[in-house]
Amino acid sequence: MPSLRFHWLSMLLLFVGWSISPLSSLSAADRPMSFTNDVMPVLTKAGCNVGLCHAKAGGGQNGFQLSVLGFEVREDYEHLVHEGRGRRISATEPESSLLLRKASGQMPHGGGIRLSANSEGYNIVREWLQQGAQFSVPNEPHLVSFQVQPNRGTVPMKSQVQLKATAKFSDGSERDVTSLSVYEPNDVAMAEATETGLVKVLDISGKFSVMARYQGRFAVFSASVPLGAPVESLPASKNFVDDLVFANLKELGIPPSAICDDATFLRRVLLDIGGRLPSDEEAKAFLGSTAPDKRDAVIEDLLRSPDYADFFANKWTALLKNRRDDASDIISNFAFYAWVRDSLLANKKYDQFVRELLASTGTVIGNPPVAWYKRVKEPKEQIEDVAQLFLGVRMQCAQCHHHPFERWSQDDYYSLAAFFTQVGRKPSGVRGEDLIFHKRGIAAATNIKSGVALKPAALGDAIPPIPADEDPRLKLADWLSNSSNPFFARALVNRYWKHFFQRGLIEPEDDIRDSNPPTNPELLAALEKHFVASGFDLKELVRTITRSNAYQLSSTPNQHNVVDRQNYSRYYPRRLQAEVMLDAIDRLAGTQTDFANLPPGTRAVALPDNSYNRQSPFLRVFGRPEGESVCECERVQTSSLAQSLHLINAPDIKAKLASASGRAARLSKDTRPPEERVRELYLAAFAREPRSVELQTALGFLSETGTSANDNYQDLIWALINTKEFLFNH
């Protein structure tokens, strides 16, 4: 019955809302009309100020520009009413105004019909014109809050929920603005929203949200859509991760898959923590062990190993833009990579790692983290990267206008940039390398729009005045690691959760905002709290995630969770990263890929910068990032025809298979029974024994005459490499 109660409540709110205040009961002709409170919402609702239409960010159309989503109301009024000698409006003949004729399709308009002649929006604009097209009216109240009702609930699949949007003004009045608000679902596969705020829930269970916008404010409706299947038994909970994942699945009625077998776990965890396949010897030993804690023991061994440091250093150096643009970069790139790797190997606390990076001074030889300032030189770029990477906040929009889906303004942007305005640089004794230092002085950044010089301030938090002889970056680092900071720990745990589960609790992982809520808020909060309590211990975070049974679920779906993509009812398979796949092929083929200026045997996941992409066609084809962005989306994880052709017939793959010192050559001369040799291949490729049918098929192929044993083993290894089981972590 909860779904029926929810439906009844939503309908009650809808009907009650029409008489919520005197303002809402007045027609457009009965009250004074203002540009801010009446016309601007209509233009925003019609999409006139989005990037592809008349928004400044997109260049506008035919010389007519509006601020993005209407955040600069006064400027928009001037453009619309006074620009071009006022040709866009006619107060004496409103319906002859270009504004109405183009928007209603009475004249050619590249944007099509935006306001039909019988619409509420059309009538509002017409009445505003008839009243003299005023910017404001006497004693006009301003918007103080905006809310949507209901703001959360549980709704059944294939049902509908009517939202009601209410605006509250400074004079105490309220207005029903349901028809003037904009509605955007965060997952169009789960729900759709009409222009009138009617949310249509589709046939996928899980959680979604709908963002409603009005006059630069937003509110969010969050909903759970249960599948309703019986969840009769759940895997045992090993920690709070399991408690919260399984509680969510039970609430939604989504039975999880079973726990994966030992072979799958071993291969999965080595790929996720160490970036490599287990050897056939490791697989055989693990499968043969009866120790009850053998899975936890493998995790501990990996966290102590250089493989962990190599793999995660590869991740962080790409995000921190450790790229080589010319030959002089090699010293700083190698030094920076070594600093990141050594920090991870020593389990340097995350807040200390970030502090050493952001507040670094000196030369790259004496203090390698200053290499970051070689790639990220300007305060604007520095704060944008810091915000996106370490706070999960995308500030780029706020440089020119108010963030469209967040509360950040241009002042917030430049106040954050002010932390980096006292970073000085001068040439050092090494060609191409600078000495980074604190210039001393009062830190401030000028808002290019208002011309106001702004002192350093954190997002939403005031910072005490910083004396001229103190480095502002240290104050920024203090704020980042403060336990009350709502971004720092959350951004990291969400990023690492995505690393292990393919999908972040907030997606994209670096777009954390109120209008993009997590699919499991309780779990995200618990991970954040645990991470802070651990002293920002990265290894403890990895340990907590991978020890959980939620992480150790099978990737094989059951009849109920096959379409689940956000609730972690099973492990979501994903293609191996370019570097990991190259190393995996080398391990199975018994070969190695050599890279310039690096010791023989260096793994692809241990490459210090992007220059090796130019040496390796394989890394280019499979999408190793170039270090141009702090977004993990730079890494290409989608499949392509070029990738398939490369695996099938590329010269480097052929050379690995045909290597005289490779596994195929060795196995063709091996005196063990063919069954043992096939088992070795399957253990090396999949960390498991071959199934009976696989063994018989392989033996039958190897016994064929007409080709050499070496060729047969090459073909068998080639076939294993091209299976989905090999190319994916699952």
Secondary structure, DSSP 8 states (H G I E B T S, - for coil): -HHHHHHHHHHHHHHHHTTSSHHHHS-GGGS---IIIIIHHHHHHTTTTSTTTTBGGGT-BTTB-B-GGG--HHHHHHHHHTHHHHTT--SSSGGG-HHHHHHTTSS--TT--SS-TTSHHHHHHHHHHHTT--S--TT---EEEEEEES-EEE--TT-EEE-EEEEEETTS-EEE-GGGSEEEES-TTTEEE-TTSEEEE-S--EEEEEEEEETTEEEEEEEEE-------------SHHHHHHHHHHHHHT-----B--HHHHHHHHIIIIISS---HHHHHHHHH---TTHHHHHHHHHHHSHHHHHHHHHHHHHHTT---SSGGGHHHHHHHHHHHHHHHHTT--HHHHHHHHHT--B-TTT-GGGGHHHH--SHHHHHHHHIIIII----GGGGTS--TTSS--HHHHHHHHGGGTTEEEEE-SSTT-EEEEE--S---EE-TTT--EE---BTTB------TTS-HHHHHHHHHH-TT-SSHHHHHHHHHHHHHHSS-SSSSTT---TTS--SSHHHHHHHHHHHHHTTS-HHHHHHHHHHSTTTTB-SS--TTTTT--SS-SS---EE--HHHHHHHHHHHHT-----TTS-TT--GGG--STTHHHH-HHHHHTT---S--S-GGGS--S--HHHHHHHHH-HHHHHHHH-TTSHHHHHHH--S-HHHHHHHHHHHHHSS---HHHHHHHHHHHT-SSS-HHHHHHHHHHHHHTSHHHHEE-
